[in-house]
């Protein structure tokens, strides 16, 4: 028969083994969650340009005040109910200077450069689409291109 001391030593070794497994599992889950969050909220999924009539730009929020806007794109899309509705693009705006320029461009045709993320963050805006530059603002759809780009836009995809 084993002594009580040897039995308690075996129990302690078994406990150490399971604590080690628990701690390693916790670290792997923590870093996995950290990497998932970083990719999900900070890694850009897509970049592009949208064109349409600017419907509105507002400054809203309870805790985090952000600039939000809506663009009515040309053409129609089918709604989920089987009807037809306008093609709307809701977005957040990255900089105050861009938002102020867009506030004065209500009803005009605008081309906006945006970045799409996997998810939205409250301090970045309510939308996962973030406008980071203005390509063109015109009164008519026929006036299409300009040589000047307003905002910090990097077209290197």
C-alpha positions in Angstrom: 0.0 0.0 0.0 1.3 3.4 -1.0 1.9 6.0 1.6 -0.4 9.0 1.9 2.5 11.3 0.8 3.0 9.5 -2.5 -0.7 9.5 -3.2 -1.0 13.2 -2.6 2.0 13.9 -4.8 0.3 12.0 -7.7 -2.8 14.1 -7.2 -0.8 17.3 -7.3 1.0 16.2 -10.5 -2.3 15.4 -12.1 -3.7 18.8 -11.0 -0.7 20.6 -12.5 -1.1 18.8 -15.8 -4.8 19.8 -16.1 -4.0 23.4 -15.1 -1.3 23.5 -17.8 -3.8 22.3 -20.4 -6.4 24.8 -19.2 -3.9 27.7 -19.4 -2.7 26.8 -22.9 -6.3 26.4 -24.1 -7.2 29.8 -22.6 -4.2 31.5 -24.3 -5.0 29.9 -27.7 -8.7 31.1 -27.4 -7.6 34.5 -26.2 -5.2 35.1 -29.1 -7.6 33.5 -31.6 -10.4 35.9 -30.4 -7.9 38.8 -30.6 -6.9 38.0 -34.2 -10.5 37.4 -35.3 -11.4 40.8 -33.8 -8.5 42.6 -35.5 -9.4 41.1 -38.9 -13.1 41.5 -38.5 -13.1 45.2 -37.4 -9.8 46.7 -38.8 -8.9 44.8 -42.0 -10.4 46.3 -45.1 -12.5 43.8 -47.1 -13.0 45.9 -50.2 -12.3 49.4 -51.7 -14.3 51.0 -54.4 -16.2 54.0 -55.8 -20.0 54.5 -55.7 -21.8 57.1 -57.7 -25.3 58.5 -57.1 -27.4 61.4 -55.8 -26.5 62.4 -52.3 -29.6 62.1 -50.1 -28.3 63.3 -46.8 -25.4 63.6 -44.4 -26.0 63.8 -40.6 -24.0 63.9 -37.5 -25.5 61.5 -35.0 -24.9 59.2 -32.1 -25.5 58.9 -28.4 -22.0 58.1 -27.1 -19.9 58.1 -30.3 -20.9 61.0 -32.6 -20.2 60.0 -36.2 -21.1 61.4 -39.6 -23.5 59.1 -41.6 -24.9 59.5 -45.1 -27.1 58.0 -47.7 -26.5 57.9 -51.5 -29.3 57.0 -53.9 -27.7 55.1 -56.8 -29.0 55.1 -60.3 -31.3 52.2 -61.2 -33.6 50.0 -59.2 -33.2 46.8 -57.3 -35.8 44.2 -56.4 -36.8 44.3 -52.7 -37.2 41.2 -50.6 -40.9 41.4 -50.8 -41.0 41.1 -54.5 -41.4 44.8 -55.3 -39.0 47.3 -56.6 -37.1 49.9 -54.6 -34.3 52.4 -55.1 -30.7 51.3 -54.7 -29.5 53.0 -51.6 -25.9 53.1 -50.2 -25.7 54.0 -46.5 -22.2 54.9 -45.3 -20.2 56.4 -42.5 -17.7 59.2 -43.2 -14.1 59.0 -41.9 -13.2 62.8 -41.7 -15.1 65.9 -40.6 -13.7 67.9 -43.6 -15.2 65.3 -46.0 -18.5 65.4 -44.2 -18.7 69.2 -44.3 -18.2 69.2 -48.1 -20.9 66.5 -48.5 -23.3 68.5 -46.3 -23.1 71.3 -48.9 -23.6 68.9 -51.8 -27.1 67.6 -50.9 -29.0 66.5 -54.0 -26.0 66.6 -56.3 -24.4 63.7 -58.1 -21.3 62.6 -56.2 -18.6 59.9 -56.6 -17.4 58.6 -53.3 -14.3 56.5 -52.6 -15.1 54.0 -49.8 -13.6 51.2 -47.8 -15.7 48.2 -46.8 -14.9 46.4 -43.5 -16.3 43.1 -42.3 -18.1 44.7 -39.3 -18.9 48.2 -38.0 -17.3 49.7 -34.9 -19.3 52.3 -32.9 -16.5 55.0 -32.9 -16.0 54.5 -36.7 -19.7 54.7 -37.6 -22.8 52.7 -37.9 -22.0 51.3 -41.3 -19.3 48.9 -42.4 -18.9 51.2 -45.5 -16.6 54.1 -44.6 -16.2 57.0 -47.1 -12.6 58.2 -47.1 -12.6 60.5 -50.1 -14.6 62.5 -52.6 -13.7 61.8 -56.3 -16.2 64.2 -57.9 -19.2 66.4 -57.1 -21.4 67.6 -60.0 -24.9 68.9 -60.6 -25.5 66.6 -63.5 -24.6 62.9 -64.2 -23.0 63.9 -67.5 -20.2 65.9 -65.8 -18.3 62.8 -64.8 -14.6 63.2 -64.1 -12.4 65.7 -62.4 -8.6 65.9 -62.0 -8.9 66.7 -58.3 -9.5 64.1 -55.6 -10.6 65.5 -52.2 -9.5 63.6 -49.2 -6.8 61.0 -48.6 -7.5 58.4 -51.1 -5.1 55.6 -51.9 -6.0 53.9 -55.2 -3.4 51.2 -54.8 -5.4 48.1 -54.2 
